[in-house]
Amino acid sequence: MKKDVLCPHCGKSYSMYRNPTPTTDVLIYEPDMGVVLIERKNPPYGYAIPGGFIDEGETAEHAARREMREETGLDVDLLGLLGVYSDPLRDPRLHTISTVYVGKAKDPAKLHAGDDARTARFVALDALPQDMAFDHKQILEDFLAYVLGRRTLAPCSDGGR
């Protein structure tokens, strides 16, 4: 969104742009254990799908893998794209757009909380916590539709590598 503002030093008008911030999340799923959720240690509190901000110069797929290592200690293979979530109110801190992937952990036993996570654990799909952060309840409902065969995944632009 373009907004014209005045420079407080020289008084000249200039244009300022405020655009949504790109993020990524990954649903790491093991059928016999459930999906990985983290408990956030920073506001907004609650349980969340692990993820984070995409850095400048980084692909969404690379950011997804990096964030999984940072928050859960897991290296993941991305199986496909679940969807893109862009509701301006999805994150109370700022307008974000999240690219959400489904992934498989290379070694699920390495799961541990890191970075912004107070805890990290596998949670059965029929025992999800009620206090979910962001729009992650909706994302988990969409993921359940995928697990039940009611929707498909789109391919990753880098082939999931």
N, C-alpha and C positions, 0 to 999 in steps of 0.2 A: 504494500500500500504506500503510495507516494503522499508525502506531506511536506508542504513548503513551510520553512521556519526561518527566523531571522537569527543571524550570527550575533551572539551577545557581545562580541568584541568590536566588530566593524559595522554591524547593522545591515549588512547585505543579506538578501534572501538566497537560500539554497534549498535543494530538495533532499529530503531524508526518506529512505525506504525502510519499511518494517515488514519483513516477510516471515512466514512460518519457519521454524527451525526443524531440520530433518533429524529423525531418530530411527532406531531400529530395535526390534525385539525378536526373540527366538523362543518358540515353544519346543523345548527339549523333551521328547516323549519316549518312554519305555513302557510298552503295554503291560508288563507285569508289575511296574512300580509307579506309573503315573507320569505326571508332568512336573518339571522343575519350577518351583516358585521360590522367590526370595522374600524375606521380610525386610522392608526398607529401614535403614538406620537414620535416614534424613527425610525431612518433609518433602512431599506428602507421605505420611506413614501408612502402613498397611502392607498387604502382600501384593506382589507384582510378578509379572513375567520378566525374566532378566532381559536387560537391554540398556540402551543409552544413546548418547548423541553421536552423530556421524561427524567426523572431523573433516576440515577442509582438505581436499585432495584425496579423499578416501571413498571407495565404493561402499554402497550399503552392505554388500555381502562381506567385505573385509571388516567393516565396523561391527557387523553382527558376530563374526567369529572372535574379534578382539574383545568385545564386550562380554561374551560368554566366558572367555578365559579370565578376564578381570573380575567378574562378579561371581562366577561359579567354579572356577578352576578347570572347566571342561573344554576340551577341543571338540568341535562339532563339525559334522558334515551337514550341509544345508540340503534338505530334501525338496524344497520348493517354497513358493511364495503363497502364504495364506491370504494376505490382503494388505491394503494401504488404508490407514485410519487417520482421518484428518479433521474431525470435529474440532472447531476452534476452542471448545471448552474441555477437551479431553485431558489436558494438563493444567491444573490451576496456576502454575507458575508462569507459563507463556504458551503461545500457540505453537504446537508441534504437529508434524506429520510423521507417522511411524510406518515404516515398511516392516511387516511382520512375516517372519519365516517359520517353517517347521524344520527342526533339526534332530539329528541323532548323535548322542555322545559317543565318542570313540572309546572311552573308558569311564562308564558311569560311576565306578568306585572312587574316582578322583574328585567327586563333588564336595565342595566346601565353600563357605561364605567368604567373599572377598570384596574389596573396593567399597561400594555403597550398601552392601548387604549385611544385615545383622545375622541372618540365618539363610541357609539354602538347603532345600530338601525336595525329594520327590513327594508329590501329593496325588492320591488316587483321584480320578476324575469325578467320582461320586462323593468325595469328601473335601471339596474345595472350600476354603475359608470365605466367610461373608464380607470381611473387610478388605476388599480389593482396591488398590490404588488405580488412579487414572480411569480408562475405559476398559480395563483388563477383564472385567466380568463379561463384557460383550465379545471381546476377542476369544475368550475361552469358550463361549457358547458357539461361536463360529468354528473354533477348532473341534469341538465335540461333533458338530455336523460333518466335518471332514472325517473324523474317526469312524462315524456311523455310515460313511459312504454317501452322504447327502450333498457333498460339495467336493470339488477337486482343488489341487494346488496348481499354480502357474509355475513354469520352470524358472530357475534362477538365471540371471543374465550371464553368470560365469560358470554355468553348468553345475553349481553346488560345490565346486572345489574348495 
